[in-house]
Amino acid sequence: MKSMKYALALLLAASLVYCGGSDSSKDGDPMELTKKDPKHTAVLLENEYGAVLQVELPAGAEQPEHYGSSRIVYSLNDYSLDWLEEGEQSRVDWKTGDVHEHDPGMHRAKNVGSTPANYLIVLRKQAKLDPVKDMDAPSEYHRQIHESPEFIVYEVHIPTGESIPSHPGFPRFVYSLTDYTIEYTEGEEKGTHSFKKGDVHFHESKQQHSAANTGDSEAAFLVVVPRK
């Protein structure tokens, strides 16, 4: 009888270890990079749904290995990295405007090029959002640059004097690629707002909205829509 109880205890202990989250691809702190490498990582925005980080890694600099949640990476300049992800090492070369997606897991980057590596990370946290099944480009000024079961990403370029017609809203992260001024309508709200390059904001509203470029320069911004 004692041996049976001992065997059951061992089985229970093993099951607890298995379920305890030691698999780094499924569990971890999505903000770990900001704690392990604050020198090269800035938090531009953070809320319960996710965060937008900006990494500026000088030539020759290396991040410590860290956990990353499901995320989109958008290149702000050209750079080359030695990339280690879940034990697999490779060299990657990215150009300005390149976008790629990563699953949760452990990784690190080393800048092996001659220029700083400057890029955005838009990451998800565990707070749920309503699923986004289908999303058509709201205007001719929207260019879809990435789509997956996790994210939809648009680059938007609105010429001076042009506008985006009213369209449905989805929860989204928006990053300004240029300085610009827009006149917007969202539901019953109307107003004018000026953004600087590097500004970030999050829209949780699902209301119909439109925007007109009333400034003297192109309005360019990145829109990242989490799909769930």
C-alpha positions in Angstrom: 0.0 0.0 0.0 2.8 2.4 0.9 4.5 1.7 -2.4 1.3 2.5 -4.3 1.0 5.8 -2.4 4.6 6.6 -3.1 4.1 5.9 -6.8 1.0 8.1 -6.9 2.9 10.9 -5.2 5.7 10.7 -7.8 3.1 10.7 -10.6 1.4 13.8 -9.1 4.8 15.6 -8.7 5.7 14.8 -12.3 2.4 16.2 -13.6 2.9 19.4 -11.6 6.3 19.9 -13.0 5.0 19.3 -16.5 2.1 21.7 -16.1 4.1 24.3 -14.2 5.0 26.5 -17.1 8.6 25.6 -17.6 8.0 25.6 -21.3 9.4 29.1 -22.2 7.4 29.1 -25.5 4.1 29.3 -23.5 4.8 31.2 -20.4 7.0 34.2 -19.4 7.1 37.9 -18.8 6.3 39.7 -22.1 8.1 42.8 -20.8 11.3 40.9 -19.8 13.5 42.7 -22.4 12.8 46.1 -20.8 14.1 44.7 -17.4 17.1 42.9 -18.8 18.2 45.5 -21.3 16.7 48.9 -20.4 19.7 50.7 -21.9 18.7 49.7 -25.4 14.9 49.3 -24.9 12.3 52.1 -24.5 8.7 51.5 -23.6 6.6 53.8 -25.9 3.2 52.5 -24.7 2.0 49.8 -22.4 -1.5 48.7 -21.4 -3.4 45.5 -20.5 -3.5 44.3 -24.1 0.1 44.8 -25.0 3.0 47.2 -25.5 5.0 49.0 -28.1 8.8 49.0 -27.5 11.5 50.7 -29.5 14.9 49.0 -29.6 18.1 50.9 -30.5 21.0 48.4 -30.6 24.3 50.0 -31.5 26.8 48.2 -33.8 28.4 45.4 -31.9 25.9 45.5 -29.0 24.1 42.3 -27.9 20.9 41.7 -25.9 20.8 39.2 -23.1 18.7 36.2 -23.9 15.1 36.9 -22.9 11.5 35.8 -23.3 9.3 37.4 -25.9 5.5 37.0 -26.3 3.6 36.9 -29.6 4.8 40.0 -31.4 5.3 42.0 -34.5 8.7 43.6 -35.4 8.9 46.6 -37.7 12.3 47.8 -39.0 13.0 51.6 -38.7 16.3 51.4 -40.6 18.5 48.9 -42.4 20.5 46.5 -40.1 22.0 43.1 -39.7 21.6 40.8 -36.7 23.0 37.6 -35.4 19.8 36.0 -34.2 19.4 33.2 -31.6 15.9 31.8 -31.1 15.0 28.7 -29.1 18.6 27.5 -29.6 18.8 28.1 -33.3 21.2 30.7 -34.6 21.1 32.6 -37.9 22.1 35.9 -39.5 19.2 38.1 -40.6 19.4 41.3 -42.7 16.4 43.7 -42.5 15.5 46.8 -44.5 13.5 49.9 -43.5 9.8 49.0 -43.4 10.3 45.2 -43.2 7.8 43.5 -40.9 8.0 40.0 -39.4 6.2 38.1 -36.7 7.5 35.9 -33.9 5.9 33.2 -31.7 6.4 33.3 -27.9 9.8 32.0 -26.8 13.4 32.7 -25.7 15.7 34.7 -28.0 18.4 37.3 -28.3 19.9 39.6 -30.9 23.4 40.9 -31.6 24.0 43.7 -34.0 26.7 42.4 -36.4 26.3 45.3 -38.9 27.9 48.7 -39.1 24.8 50.7 -38.4 22.5 50.8 -35.3 19.6 48.4 -35.3 16.5 50.5 -34.7 13.1 48.6 -34.7 9.7 48.5 -33.1 8.2 45.6 -31.2 4.4 45.4 -30.8 3.7 42.7 -28.4 0.6 41.1 -27.0 -0.3 40.4 -23.4 -3.0 38.0 -22.1 -6.0 40.4 -21.9 -8.5 39.2 -24.4 -9.8 41.2 -27.4 -12.8 40.4 -29.5 -11.7 38.3 -32.5 -11.1 40.1 -35.8 -12.0 37.6 -38.5 -11.9 39.8 -41.6 -10.7 43.3 -42.3 -10.7 45.0 -45.7 -8.3 47.8 -46.3 -10.3 51.0 -45.4 -8.9 53.1 -48.3 -6.5 53.2 -51.2 -4.0 54.8 -48.8 -3.8 51.6 -46.6 -1.2 49.1 -47.7 -1.4 45.7 -45.9 2.1 44.6 -45.1 1.4 41.6 -42.9 -1.5 39.2 -42.1 -1.5 36.2 -39.9 -4.0 34.5 -37.4 -2.5 36.8 -34.7 -2.1 40.2 -36.4 -3.0 42.4 -39.3 -0.5 45.3 -40.1 -1.1 48.3 -42.4 1.2 51.1 -43.5 -1.0 54.2 -44.1 0.2 57.1 -46.3 -2.4 59.9 -46.7 -1.3 62.7 -49.0 -1.9 66.4 -48.1 -5.5 67.3 -48.6 -6.7 63.7 -49.0 -8.9 61.7 -46.6 -9.9 58.2 -45.5 -13.7 57.6 -45.6 -15.7 56.4 -42.6 -15.0 52.8 -41.8 -15.4 50.4 -38.8 -12.8 50.5 -36.0 -10.9 47.7 -34.4 -8.7 47.8 -31.3 -5.3 48.8 -32.7 -1.9 50.2 -32.0 -0.9 53.2 -34.1 2.7 54.5 -34.5 3.5 57.8 -36.3 6.1 57.4 -39.1 6.1 61.2 -39.9 4.9 64.5 -38.3 1.3 65.2 -39.5 -2.0 66.9 -38.6 -5.3 65.2 -39.2 -8.9 66.1 -38.7 -10.8 63.1 -37.4 -14.4 62.0 -36.7 -15.0 59.1 -34.4 -18.7 58.4 -33.6 -20.0 61.7 -32.4 -16.6 63.1 -31.6 -14.8 65.5 -34.0 -11.4 67.2 -33.6 -8.0 68.0 -35.0 -4.8 66.4 -33.7 -1.1 66.8 -34.6 1.3 63.9 -34.2 5.1 63.8 -34.1 7.2 61.0 -35.6 7.5 58.3 -33.0 4.2 59.1 -31.3 2.2 56.0 -30.3 -1.4 55.5 -29.3 -3.9 52.7 -28.8 -7.6 52.8 -29.9 -9.9 50.4 -28.1 -13.0 51.9 -29.7 -14.8 50.0 -32.4 -16.8 53.0 -33.7 -16.9 54.2 -37.2 -14.2 56.8 -37.9 -12.6 58.8 -40.6 -9.6 61.0 -41.0 -8.5 63.9 -43.3 -4.9 65.1 -43.7 -5.2 68.9 -43.1 -1.5 69.5 -42.7 1.2 70.4 -45.2 3.0 67.0 -45.2 2.1 63.4 -45.8 0.5 61.6 -42.9 2.2 58.3 -42.6 1.6 55.8 -39.8 1.7 52.1 -38.9 -1.5 50.3 -37.7 -1.2 47.0 -35.9 -4.4 45.1 -35.2 -4.3 42.2 -32.8 -6.8 39.6 -34.1 -7.6 38.0 -30.8 
